[in-house]
Amino acid sequence: MLCESRMISFMDFRSAPSSPSDAQAERLRRFGITQSVDIHCHCLPGVDDGPATLADSLDLCRALVRDGITNVIATPHQLGRYEGQNAPAQVRAAVSQLQASLSESNIPLSIAPGGDVRVDHRLTSMLNDDEICTLADTARYLLLELPHETYIELRNLVSAFRENGRTIIVSHPERHMVLSRKPDAILPWLENGAVLQVTAGSLLGHFGATAESVAWKWLEQGQVQLVATDAHNISSRPPTLTLAINRIAQRLGESVAKCVCVENPRRVLHGEILLPCERRSAKK
């Protein structure tokens, strides 16, 4: 668990910017909110497969603002091929440095620390020892990345996290080779307290027809609670949350779009309980 002083030191990252762009203002007005949050984004410079330089990072942050986002959780890869890199202290320092650069550049975006953590048998102990990041440093939600080609049973891990008051958010499961072919394999995880986060681009077909189909299947069945950009750059992996919001609203209704794209991401940022995002109305 994080100590209180650390939690307080990052409270400023969870405040809404004072001068939002037109796109940000429109998002806030549309949903009657004060923050539009992206919980999964590789925006820190030079730490993983996201932006290589500070200039690239600032370009991505400008794109996030144009996509209506006011607050982003920086989620550099941890563990897996990034073993020994991006320790929590390093991530927090990088977030602080980027936040200062955003202020200098008058980019109205607030950043909180987090991680895109590869599944590992040491996760519980590493979390207790502050060796991996929870989303927004609240010690409540862990964004968990699976190897794309290998199926790993998560039921016991999900249950262990729930017993300790924590929740595993499975990162882009629709892009997993096994899960996309066997979408019901996620059901035991959900029954034991896991949460699914699909990528905005998947709903738009950017990761292929299979990922698009299974993402919509889970969303239509109320099994998705979060949508995030998983943006890496402004060219091949830009933020597309606005397009995803509009597509969800058209197919499943405004309330579902708000739940998965706006309200639950805000709740992750603040370490609050997530809402179920069930379909209430459909539009043809």
Summary of the structure (lengths in Angstrom):
residues: 284
radius of gyration: 17.3
end to end distance: 46.3
largest distance: 50.1
contacts: 998
relative contact order: 0.14
helix: 46%
strand: 14%
